Amino acid sequence: MLPSPSSTSLKPKRKARTRLRPAVPTLRSPVSRVRRPRVAKLNLDGVGIEAQDGAQLVEVIKQNGVFISNLCYIDGLPPYAGCRTCLVEIEGARGLQLACTTRVTDGMAVRSNTAAVLDARQAVLSIINANHSDRCLTCHRRVHCMPGDICLRDDTVTHRCLTCAKNYRCELQTTNEMLHMDNYEPWLGEERTYYETEQPEADRANPFLEFDPQMCIICTRCVRACDEIRHTGAITLAGRGYETRIAFGAGGPIHESNCDFCGACIDVCPTATLLEKPNKWIAKTETWVSTTCSGCSVGCTLSMGVRNGKVVMVKPDRLSPVSWDQICVRGRFGYDSIKARDRLTRHQVRQGDALLQTTFELAVENAATRLGDVIRQHGPQSVGFLVAPWATNEEAYSAQKLARGLIGTENIDSSAGPLANAVEGALTGAFGTHILSADLAQLATAKTIVVIADDLESSHNVAALRVKDAVVNNAARLIVVSSRYGEVADFIAPPPSGAIMPSPQLVHSAEPTGVWLRPSPGGETATVAGLCSVLAEGLRPADAGLIGDVLIPGVSGADIGQAASILMGATGDEGKLAIVFAPSPASPALAAETAKAAANLAVLCRGDQAIDSFYYLPPDVNVNGIRDMGARPGVNGKDLAAMLAGGVRALVAIGDNPAMHVRDQERVEAALSALDCLIVIDSVQTDTAKLAHVAFADLPTNGKDGTYANADRRLLRLSRAESATGDQRDCLEVLNALGTALAAHLGKEFLTPGEDAATVMNEIAAFVDGYAGATYNNLESGVTRVLPAHSATGRIQTVTPASLPTEDGRLLLTTSRSLYTMREAAAIHSEEADKLHREEFLEINPADAAALGIGQNRPVIVRNGSHELTLAAALTDAVAPGSVYLPLYYDGGIVNRLIAAEDALPTVTVRPA
């Protein structure tokens, strides 16, 4: 156990959100370092170096390649000074100093490797080792055991590095080696505290994270990371004195706390106390590969640990300034949602009612023959293409070139197309372009933030984290518009850190700092429009008549007035206003009107500069990229709806799965079944692939090279981490081979873009607006942004809020992306798509449940028209009265079976089963 810097024990706390931490001089994200720091010159171990004046000395020492033990320090956070292992000599200072609490000054002389420093560090580390299983750490024969394969000491040592899952990736182990602790045993002949004390049981009850308290040295890194970096507060110190322990929540299992399994605690833990559960015994990686998460449009950069051609571990990669050193549960553990045995590993061709395995060459020939027959009989406009919003730019470009350049069809779209078309149209009407220049890396520096989303924490977790950063570190004012509860709403108007609370007489006169506008479900558009109406009267009276008066269901005039007051104060914060819009894909028509209202809000506050403050977060990672590449209908081309309405006879789906992602699933499945030719390129056997005439086994996302363009148009690299399984082929190879074979069938000459992603990107850089120079040799993943030249304006648009359903006995059906259900696993209806099994319920408000006679976890029947499904109900206030919520990806997107194509606000009946 580490010596505690304070004798006062900390009681478990529910959330850290009630305590604000002022911004510290050492900022964690490089984006925020906007001021040029003063440079100090100092001497480190006889070498002259330069560093930022006032920087933490421990960080400067590490940045200059000098090892210094620091078992409790987290870069960028205020020092805790608990481990005391970062002792150094500083010329002119009395005694040894802690490098973590010392700030750099000009002329400082530091010595980190003297005998006195080493002796002091060894003595301190021996106290820490006494409370850890240290037999291997201090063994005089340790050098003979390398690389940890055997134990030559004795067969009674059961707790040792050899039997630890974190062997050779443990910071405590490394620190002991670097401080030459082998054979350093001041407690020789005495029983160690660790072996004399009964150790707590490990918590292995969840599928993601293991917590083994017996390995803990009470460095509190996990507590501070969860509190000060993630603003979650799921981990705390419990007990007092010698009995102080790390605990989750109120001391129960991890999955019963408010932990969201982001894994930030794993990244900072110096021992095996907190560990990834998947692959923990084979996680000694052979190499690390930088790539990008495909979980949402934030596009976090990842570092994937690879062993034997398979990904065994994932960590954040500090390439993108948006995600930096943070990811969410989807990014960290999504790689393990599908096992290799569950993927497509052989190509398939339909014979009768069966899909039979075949060779790649025969599959290509069969696909080319079928496509060629359709083109000859019905013309090129009888063929359509669908490109998944998680396909790479290179795949989307190759697909559209095949469609337009060889076949001659403009029928190309995506399952994300309806929502993207609707929102882009609204943004173009407001700003003159849908290409937004707002930089997500600046979100944490905003002074006023408006979040318009169902649940930003679940749909775009790291974007929600940056909103929290702005509130906690930058005292930002926050307005949330959502009928559904999300954790971001908890960050409204907390008291400033160290502030003296005003007297009751002053509370009402103080400037408001946040408000949650919670309308009736479906009333988000009317809420934002109503807020615009109030603002227009005060800011732009000329626009008040255009916006008009709007009836706002469920929101009080006082709350609207408070939000308007906040926004009026934000007009003076040049460039510090952020309007974050993350629509659900469930209703494109509703999203379009809400986008207009949100854009009006930006224009009212910032005029022609409004485009710099508007953040549109598409649901999926590469919506911007595929549409830049041309995966959208051309002139006279058919969109997704027209193609599924019988407008084409053949369809090529590149990773897309309309049977899961498009509303009215029964109609979609009938349309796909009626096609003369359906070709699917995918890595899993989706519902769409099951209907295919030819299904090509694609590489999984982790096995691809390519690029994405995320929500704020950062170009992000994917690098191949996994090896192919079976006869899997890269989608680019499939498209190249299909194009060559089809050209031969049609008697045409066609120059394919190529099978290599870098070669395709060279062509993209030459022909696609905004991508000039974005070749792999010049590309900085997460830094390079693709922003075609455009001129922006600010124009108010008329908004038409949807009419809320009024039919008695029916509840509004809402849906959106949830945090824990993995898309690929959901696509094959895996029972482990949500490994925590938290999102397998129909959520209903307790008041509605009581009226309908529905109990907690009791089965219910949800019905709309002729479609119904049975599942358990979860009673929760997160759902507004008058509505129910079903996660978008539950059971392969089965919610889309209950939603008709024309329903803007679908309703259902619910009754006990």
Residue pairs with C-beta under 8 A, 6 or more apart in sequence:
1 128
1 131
1 193
1 217
1 218
1 242
1 244
2 71
2 72
2 82
2 83
2 84
2 128
2 217
2 218
2 219
2 220
3 82
3 84
3 124
3 127
4 82
4 218
4 244
5 80
5 81
5 82
9 237
9 239
9 240
9 241
9 244
10 236
10 237
11 236
11 238
12 236
12 237
12 238
12 247
12 249
12 250
12 251
13 233
13 236
14 233
14 249
14 258
15 232
15 233
15 258
15 490
16 226
16 227
16 228
16 231
16 232
16 233
17 231
17 233
17 468
17 472
17 490
17 491
17 494
18 494
18 495
19 494
19 497
20 471
20 472
20 473
20 475
20 494
20 495
20 496
20 497
21 78
21 228
21 472
21 473
21 497
22 473
22 497
22 498
23 473
23 474
24 76
24 77
24 78
25 54
25 55
26 55
26 56
26 59
26 75
26 76
27 33
27 76
28 75
28 76
28 77
28 229
28 324
28 325
29 321
29 324
29 441
29 444
30 321
30 324
31 321
31 441
31 442
31 444
31 445
32 444
32 445
37 52
37 53
37 54
37 55
38 52
38 53
38 54
39 50
39 51
39 52
39 53
40 50
40 51
40 52
40 53
40 54
40 104
40 105
40 106
40 107
40 108
41 48
41 49
41 50
41 106
41 107
42 48
42 49
42 50
42 51
42 60
42 104
42 105
42 106
42 107
42 108
42 109
42 110
43 49
43 108
43 109
43 110
44 60
44 61
44 64
44 66
44 110
44 112
45 66
45 110
45 111
45 112
45 113
47 64
49 60
49 64
51 60
51 63
51 104
52 60
52 104
53 104
53 105
53 106
54 103
54 104
54 105
55 103
55 104
56 73
56 79
56 99
56 100
56 102
56 103
56 104
57 88
57 99
57 100
57 102
57 103
57 104
57 108
57 110
58 68
58 70
58 73
58 79
58 86
58 99
58 100
58 102
59 75
60 104
61 68
61 88
61 99
61 110
61 112
62 68
62 70
62 75
66 112
66 113
67 178
68 86
68 88
68 99
68 112
69 83
69 85
69 86
69 121
69 125
69 175
69 178
69 179
70 83
70 85
70 86
70 99
70 100
71 83
71 85
71 128
71 171
71 172
71 175
71 217
71 219
71 270
72 80
72 81
72 82
72 83
72 100
72 219
72 220
72 221
73 79
73 80
73 83
73 86
73 100
74 221
74 224
74 225
74 229
74 268
77 224
77 228
77 229
79 98
79 100
79 101
80 100
80 219
80 220
80 224
81 98
81 100
81 101
82 218
82 219
82 220
83 124
83 128
83 217
83 219
84 98
84 124
85 121
85 124
85 125
85 128
85 175
85 179
86 98
86 99
86 100
87 96
87 97
87 98
87 99
87 117
87 120
87 121
87 124
88 96
88 97
88 98
88 99
88 102
88 110
88 111
88 112
88 117
89 96
89 97
89 110
89 111
89 112
89 114
89 116
89 117
90 97
90 102
90 108
90 109
90 110
90 111
91 108
91 109
91 110
91 111
92 109
96 116
96 117
96 120
99 110
99 112
111 117
118 179
118 180
121 179
122 179
122 180
122 181
122 184
123 186
125 175
125 176
125 179
125 181
126 138
126 181
126 184
126 185
126 186
126 187
128 172
128 217
129 137
129 138
129 176
129 181
130 187
130 192
130 193
130 194
131 192
131 193
131 194
131 217
132 172
132 194
132 215
132 217
132 271
133 159
133 160
133 164
133 194
133 214
133 215
134 176
134 192
134 194
135 153
135 157
135 159
135 160
136 142
136 145
136 151
136 153
136 157
136 160
136 161
136 162
136 173
137 161
137 172
137 173
137 176
137 181
138 176
138 181
138 182
138 183
138 184
138 185
139 145
139 153
139 182
139 183
140 182
140 183
141 152
141 153
142 182
143 182
144 152
145 151
145 152
145 162
147 168
148 161
148 162
148 167
148 168
149 162
150 162
151 157
151 160
151 162
159 194
161 167
161 168
161 170
161 173
164 170
164 215
164 272
165 272
165 275
165 280
165 281
165 283
166 173
166 271
166 272
166 275
167 173
167 284
168 284
169 283
169 284
170 270
170 271
170 272
171 270
171 271
172 217
172 270
172 271
175 270
176 182
194 214
199 213
199 214
200 213
200 214
200 245
202 210
202 211
202 212
202 213
202 214
203 210
203 211
203 212
203 248
203 253
203 254
204 210
204 277
205 253
205 254
205 255
206 253
206 254
206 255
206 261
206 277
206 836
207 277
207 278
207 333
207 832
207 835
207 836
208 261
208 263
208 276
208 277
208 278
208 329
208 332
208 333
208 835
208 836
209 254
209 259
209 261
209 263
209 265
209 266
209 274
209 275
209 276
209 277
210 274
210 275
210 276
210 277
210 280
211 246
211 248
211 254
211 273
211 274
212 272
212 273
212 275
213 245
213 246
213 273
215 271
215 272
215 273
216 245
216 246
216 271
216 273
217 270
217 271
217 273
218 237
218 244
218 245
218 246
219 270
220 237
220 246
221 265
221 268
221 269
221 270
222 235
222 246
222 265
222 268
222 269
222 273
222 274
223 235
223 236
223 237
223 246
225 264
225 265
225 267
225 268
226 232
226 233
226 234
226 235
226 259
226 264
226 265
227 233
227 235
229 264
229 326
230 262
230 264
230 326
230 465
231 465
231 468
231 469
231 472
231 491
232 258
232 259
232 260
232 262
233 258
234 248
234 249
234 254
234 257
234 258
234 259
234 260
235 246
235 247
235 248
235 259
235 265
236 246
236 247
236 248
237 244
237 245
237 246
237 247
238 244
238 245
238 246
238 247
238 251
239 245
246 273
248 254
248 256
248 257
248 259
249 256
249 257
249 258
249 259
250 257
255 836
260 328
260 329
260 457
260 461
260 819
261 329
261 332
261 333
261 820
261 836
262 326
262 327
262 328
262 329
262 332
262 461
263 276
263 327
263 329
263 332
263 333
264 326
265 274
266 274
266 275
266 276
267 315
267 316
267 325
269 275
276 283
276 313
276 332
276 333
278 312
278 333
278 336
279 312
279 313
279 336
282 307
282 312
283 305
283 307
283 312
283 313
284 307
285 305
285 306
285 307
285 312
285 313
286 306
286 307
286 308
287 305
287 306
288 303
288 304
288 305
288 306
289 303
289 304
289 306
289 719
289 720
289 721
290 301
290 302
290 303
290 304
290 317
290 319
290 717
290 719
290 781
291 301
291 302
291 303
291 304
291 317
291 702
291 717
291 718
291 719
291 721
292 299
292 300
292 301
292 302
292 621
292 708
292 716
292 717
292 718
292 781
292 782
293 299
293 300
293 301
293 302
293 323
293 327
293 330
293 331
293 334
293 621
294 390
294 620
294 621
294 622
294 701
294 708
295 328
295 330
295 331
295 334
295 621
295 823
296 330
296 459
296 460
296 461
296 617
296 619
296 620
296 621
296 817
297 460
297 617
297 618
297 619
297 620
297 621
297 622
297 623
297 624
297 710
297 711
298 322
298 323
298 440
298 460
298 461
298 462
298 463
298 617
298 710
298 711
299 320
299 322
299 323
299 621
299 708
299 710
299 711
299 714
299 716
299 782
300 316
300 320
300 322
300 323
300 326
300 327
300 328
300 331
300 462
301 316
301 317
301 318
301 319
301 320
301 323
301 716
301 781
301 782
302 314
302 315
302 316
302 317
302 327
302 331
303 314
303 315
303 316
303 317
304 311
304 313
304 314
304 335
304 702
304 721
305 311
305 312
305 313
305 314
305 315
306 312
306 721
306 722
309 722
309 723
310 340
310 722
310 723
311 335
311 702
311 721
311 722
314 327
314 331
314 332
314 333
314 335
315 327
315 332
316 323
316 324
316 325
316 326
316 327
316 331
318 324
318 325
319 780
319 781
319 782
319 783
320 714
320 716
320 781
320 782
320 783
321 441
321 782
321 783
322 440
322 441
322 443
322 462
322 463
322 466
322 710
322 712
322 714
322 782
323 462
323 782
326 462
326 465
327 462
328 461
328 462
328 819
329 461
329 819
329 820
330 461
330 819
330 820
330 822
333 835
334 822
334 824
335 702
337 822
337 824
337 825
337 830
337 832
337 833
337 835
338 684
338 700
338 822
338 824
338 825
338 828
338 830
340 725
342 684
342 828
342 830
343 683
343 684
343 697
343 700
343 725
343 728
344 682
344 683
344 684
344 685
344 689
344 695
344 697
344 698
344 728
345 697
345 725
345 726
345 727
345 728
346 357
346 358
346 697
346 726
346 727
347 357
347 358
347 359
347 360
347 362
347 363
347 694
347 695
347 696
347 697
347 727
347 729
348 355
348 356
348 357
348 358
348 363
348 692
348 694
348 695
348 697
349 355
349 356
349 358
349 362
349 363
349 366
349 693
349 694
350 356
350 692
350 693
350 694
355 690
355 692
355 695
358 366
359 727
360 696
360 727
360 729
360 737
363 694
363 696
364 734
364 737
364 738
364 741
365 741
366 693
366 694
367 677
367 679
367 693
367 694
367 696
367 738
367 741
368 738
368 741
368 742
368 744
368 745
369 745
370 650
370 676
370 677
370 679
370 693
370 694
371 383
371 407
371 650
371 652
371 677
371 679
371 738
371 742
371 745
372 742
372 745
372 746
373 676
373 677
374 382
374 383
374 649
374 650
374 676
374 677
375 382
375 383
375 407
375 650
375 746
376 746
377 649
378 649
380 407
380 408
380 409
381 408
381 409
381 410
381 411
381 638
381 648
382 409
382 648
382 649
382 650
383 403
383 407
383 409
383 411
383 648
383 649
383 650
383 651
383 652
384 409
384 411
384 412
384 413
384 638
384 643
384 647
384 648
384 650
384 651
384 652
385 399
385 400
385 402
385 403
385 409
385 411
385 412
385 413
385 631
385 651
385 652
385 653
385 654
386 412
386 413
386 414
386 415
386 640
386 643
386 651
386 652
386 653
386 654
386 656
386 658
387 395
387 396
387 399
387 400
387 412
387 413
387 414
387 626
387 631
387 654
387 655
387 656
388 414
388 415
388 626
388 653
388 654
388 655
388 656
388 657
389 414
389 415
389 416
389 618
389 619
389 620
389 621
389 622
389 623
389 626
390 620
390 621
390 622
390 655
390 701
390 823
391 399
391 622
391 626
391 631
391 654
391 655
391 656
391 731
392 622
392 625
392 704
392 705
392 706
392 707
392 708
392 718
392 731
392 757
393 622
393 625
393 626
393 628
393 629
393 706
393 707
393 708
393 709
393 761
393 764
394 705
394 706
394 707
394 732
394 753
394 757
394 760
394 761
394 764
395 654
395 655
395 706
395 731
395 732
395 735
396 622
396 625
396 626
396 629
396 630
396 631
396 654
397 629
397 630
397 753
397 760
397 763
397 764
397 768
398 731
398 732
398 735
398 736
398 739
398 752
398 753
398 760
399 412
399 631
399 652
399 654
399 735
400 412
400 629
400 630
400 631
401 752
401 753
402 652
402 735
402 738
402 739
402 742
402 752
403 409
403 410
403 411
403 412
403 652
404 410
404 412
404 630
404 634
405 750
406 739
406 742
406 743
406 746
406 748
406 750
407 742
409 637
410 633
410 634
410 635
410 636
410 637
410 638
411 633
411 637
411 638
411 642
411 643
411 647
411 648
412 630
412 631
412 632
412 633
412 634
412 637
413 631
413 632
413 633
413 638
413 639
413 640
413 643
414 420
414 623
414 626
414 627
414 631
414 632
414 640
414 656
415 640
415 656
415 657
415 658
415 661
415 662
416 585
416 618
416 619
416 620
416 623
416 626
416 661
417 632
417 633
417 639
417 640
418 585
418 588
418 639
418 640
418 641
419 583
419 585
419 588
419 591
419 618
419 619
420 618
420 623
420 627
420 632
421 588
421 632
421 639
422 588
422 589
422 591
422 592
422 595
423 434
423 581
423 583
423 588
423 591
423 592
423 595
423 616
423 618
424 434
424 627
425 434
425 592
426 592
426 593
426 595
426 596
426 599
426 797
427 433
427 434
427 436
427 595
427 599
427 614
427 616
428 434
429 596
429 599
429 795
429 797
430 596
430 599
430 600
430 602
430 603
430 610
430 794
430 795
430 796
430 797
431 599
431 610
431 611
431 614
431 792
431 793
431 794
431 795
432 790
432 791
432 792
432 793
432 795
433 611
433 790
433 791
433 792
435 713
435 770
435 787
435 788
435 790
436 611
436 614
436 615
436 616
436 712
436 713
437 611
437 612
437 787
437 792
438 578
438 611
438 612
438 613
438 614
438 615
438 712
439 712
439 785
440 463
440 466
440 615
440 710
440 711
440 712
440 714
441 712
442 578
443 449
443 463
443 466
443 467
443 469
443 470
443 578
443 580
443 615
444 466
444 469
444 470
444 473
444 474
445 470
445 474
445 576
446 470
446 474
446 476
446 576
446 577
446 578
447 470
447 474
447 475
447 476
447 477
447 570
447 573
447 576
447 577
448 476
448 477
448 478
448 479
448 566
448 567
448 569
448 570
448 573
448 576
448 577
448 578
449 467
449 470
449 471
449 476
449 477
449 478
449 479
449 577
449 578
449 579
449 580
450 479
450 480
450 481
450 567
450 577
450 578
450 579
450 580
450 598
450 601
451 467
451 478
451 479
451 480
451 481
451 482
451 488
451 580
451 582
452 481
452 482
452 524
452 528
452 579
452 580
452 581
452 582
452 594
452 598
453 459
453 460
453 482
453 486
453 580
453 581
453 582
453 583
453 617
454 482
454 483
454 484
454 486
454 582
454 584
454 814
454 816
455 482
455 484
455 485
455 486
455 487
455 488
455 816
455 818
456 463
456 464
456 467
456 486
456 488
456 580
456 582
457 464
457 486
457 487
457 488
457 819
458 486
458 816
458 817
458 818
458 819
459 582
459 584
459 617
459 619
459 816
459 817
460 582
460 617
460 711
461 819
463 580
463 582
463 615
463 617
463 711
464 486
464 487
464 488
467 476
467 478
467 488
467 491
467 580
468 488
468 491
470 476
470 478
470 578
471 478
471 491
471 494
471 514
472 491
472 494
475 496
475 513
477 512
477 513
477 514
477 566
477 569
477 570
478 488
478 491
478 492
478 493
478 513
478 514
479 514
479 515
479 516
479 517
479 563
479 566
479 567
480 486
480 488
480 489
480 492
480 514
480 515
480 516
480 517
481 517
481 519
481 524
481 527
481 528
482 489
482 516
482 517
482 518
482 524
483 518
483 519
483 520
483 521
483 522
483 523
483 524
483 554
483 814
483 880
483 883
484 521
484 814
484 816
484 878
484 879
484 880
484 885
485 877
485 878
485 879
489 516
491 514
492 513
492 514
492 515
492 516
493 512
493 513
493 514
493 515
495 501
502 510
511 565
511 569
512 562
512 565
512 566
513 566
514 566
515 559
515 562
515 563
515 566
516 559
517 527
517 531
517 555
517 559
517 560
517 563
518 554
518 555
518 880
519 526
519 527
519 552
519 553
519 554
519 555
520 553
520 554
520 804
520 880
520 882
521 804
521 812
521 814
521 880
521 882
521 883
521 905
522 590
522 802
522 804
522 805
522 812
522 905
523 552
523 553
523 554
523 555
523 801
523 804
524 590
524 594
525 590
525 593
525 594
525 597
525 799
525 801
525 802
526 550
526 551
526 552
526 553
526 801
527 552
527 555
527 560
528 594
528 597
528 598
528 600
528 601
528 799
529 547
529 550
529 597
529 600
529 799
529 801
530 550
530 551
530 552
530 555
530 560
531 560
531 563
531 564
531 567
531 601
532 547
532 597
532 600
532 601
532 604
532 799
533 544
533 547
533 548
533 549
533 550
534 560
534 561
534 564
535 564
535 567
535 568
535 601
535 604
535 605
536 543
536 544
536 546
536 547
536 604
536 796
537 544
538 564
538 568
539 568
539 571
539 604
539 605
540 604
540 796
543 604
543 796
546 796
546 798
547 600
547 796
547 798
547 799
550 799
550 801
552 560
553 804
554 880
567 577
567 601
567 604
567 605
570 576
570 577
570 605
571 577
571 605
571 606
575 609
575 612
575 613
577 602
577 605
577 606
577 613
578 613
578 615
579 598
579 601
579 602
579 613
579 614
579 615
580 615
580 617
581 594
581 595
581 598
581 614
581 615
581 616
581 617
582 616
582 617
582 619
583 590
583 591
583 594
583 595
583 619
584 591
584 619
584 814
584 815
584 816
584 817
584 888
585 591
585 619
585 661
585 888
586 663
586 814
586 815
586 816
586 888
586 895
586 899
587 903
587 904
587 905
589 802
589 904
590 802
590 904
590 905
593 799
593 800
593 801
593 802
595 616
596 797
596 798
596 799
597 799
597 801
598 614
599 610
599 614
599 797
600 796
600 797
600 799
602 610
602 611
602 613
602 614
602 794
603 610
603 794
603 795
603 796
604 796
605 613
606 612
606 613
606 794
607 794
608 792
608 793
608 794
609 794
610 792
610 794
611 792
611 794
615 711
615 712
616 711
617 711
618 624
618 711
619 817
621 708
621 710
622 708
622 709
622 710
624 709
624 710
624 711
624 713
625 707
625 708
625 709
628 709
628 768
628 769
628 770
628 771
628 786
629 764
629 768
633 639
638 647
638 648
640 658
640 662
641 901
643 651
644 658
644 662
644 667
644 668
644 671
644 672
645 671
646 671
646 674
648 675
649 675
649 676
649 677
650 675
650 676
650 677
650 678
650 679
651 672
651 675
651 677
651 678
651 679
652 679
652 681
653 678
653 679
653 680
653 681
653 682
653 688
653 692
654 681
654 731
654 735
655 681
655 682
655 683
655 698
655 731
656 688
657 682
657 686
657 687
657 688
657 689
657 827
658 668
658 672
658 688
659 665
659 668
659 669
659 672
659 686
659 687
659 688
659 691
660 686
660 687
660 688
660 826
660 827
660 892
660 893
660 896
661 893
661 896
662 668
662 896
663 896
663 899
663 900
663 901
663 903
664 896
664 897
664 899
664 900
664 901
665 893
665 894
665 896
665 897
666 867
666 897
667 901
669 687
669 691
672 678
672 688
672 691
673 691
675 693
677 693
677 694
678 688
678 691
678 692
678 693
678 694
679 692
679 693
679 694
679 695
679 696
679 738
680 686
680 688
680 689
680 692
680 694
680 695
680 696
681 695
681 696
681 698
681 731
681 734
681 735
682 688
682 689
682 695
682 696
682 698
683 697
683 698
683 699
683 700
683 701
683 728
683 824
684 824
684 827
684 828
685 695
685 828
686 827
686 828
687 827
687 892
689 695
696 729
696 731
696 734
697 726
697 727
697 728
697 729
698 728
698 729
698 730
698 731
698 734
699 720
699 722
699 724
699 728
699 729
699 730
699 731
700 722
700 728
700 824
701 718
702 720
702 721
702 722
703 720
703 721
703 722
703 723
703 724
703 728
703 730
704 718
704 720
704 730
704 731
704 757
705 718
705 719
705 720
705 730
705 756
705 757
705 758
706 717
706 718
706 757
707 715
707 716
707 717
707 718
707 757
707 761
707 774
707 779
708 715
708 716
708 718
709 715
709 716
709 786
710 716
712 785
713 785
713 786
713 787
714 782
714 783
714 784
714 785
715 771
715 774
715 779
715 781
715 784
715 785
715 786
716 781
716 782
717 776
717 779
717 781
730 755
732 753
732 754
732 755
732 756
732 757
732 760
733 755
735 752
736 752
736 753
736 754
736 755
739 750
739 752
740 750
740 752
742 750
743 749
743 750
753 759
753 760
753 763
754 760
754 763
757 776
758 775
758 776
761 774
761 775
761 776
761 779
762 775
764 771
764 774
765 771
765 772
765 773
765 774
765 775
766 772
769 788
769 789
770 786
770 787
770 788
770 789
771 786
774 784
774 786
778 784
802 904
802 905
804 812
804 905
805 812
805 905
805 907
807 907
809 909
810 907
810 908
810 909
811 844
811 848
811 882
811 883
811 884
811 907
811 908
811 909
811 910
812 882
812 883
812 884
812 905
812 906
812 907
813 862
813 864
813 883
813 884
813 886
813 895
813 898
813 899
813 906
813 907
813 908
814 879
814 883
814 884
814 885
814 886
815 885
815 886
815 887
815 888
815 895
815 899
816 885
816 887
816 888
817 887
817 888
817 889
818 834
818 839
818 887
818 888
818 889
818 890
819 839
820 834
820 835
820 836
820 838
820 839
821 833
821 834
821 839
821 887
821 889
821 890
822 833
822 834
822 889
823 889
825 832
825 833
826 833
826 889
826 890
826 891
826 892
826 893
827 892
828 892
829 891
829 892
833 889
834 840
834 887
834 890
839 887
839 890
840 871
840 872
840 887
840 890
841 857
841 871
841 872
841 873
841 874
842 860
842 862
842 871
842 872
842 873
842 874
842 884
842 885
842 886
842 910
843 873
843 874
843 875
843 876
843 878
843 879
843 884
843 885
843 886
844 854
844 860
844 873
844 874
844 875
844 876
844 879
844 884
844 885
844 910
845 875
845 876
845 877
845 879
845 880
845 881
845 882
845 883
846 875
846 876
846 877
847 881
848 854
848 881
848 882
848 884
848 910
849 855
849 873
849 875
852 910
852 911
852 912
853 912
854 860
854 873
854 875
854 910
854 912
855 873
855 875
856 873
856 874
856 875
857 872
857 873
857 874
858 872
858 873
858 912
858 913
859 870
859 871
859 872
859 873
859 912
859 913
860 870
860 871
860 872
860 873
860 910
860 911
860 912
860 913
861 868
861 869
861 870
861 910
861 911
861 912
861 913
862 868
862 869
862 870
862 871
862 884
862 886
862 898
862 908
862 909
862 910
863 898
863 908
863 909
863 910
863 911
864 898
864 899
864 900
864 906
864 907
864 908
864 909
865 900
867 897
867 898
868 898
869 891
869 894
869 897
869 898
870 913
871 890
873 910
878 885
879 885
884 908
884 910
886 894
886 895
886 898
887 895
888 895
898 906
898 908
899 906
900 906
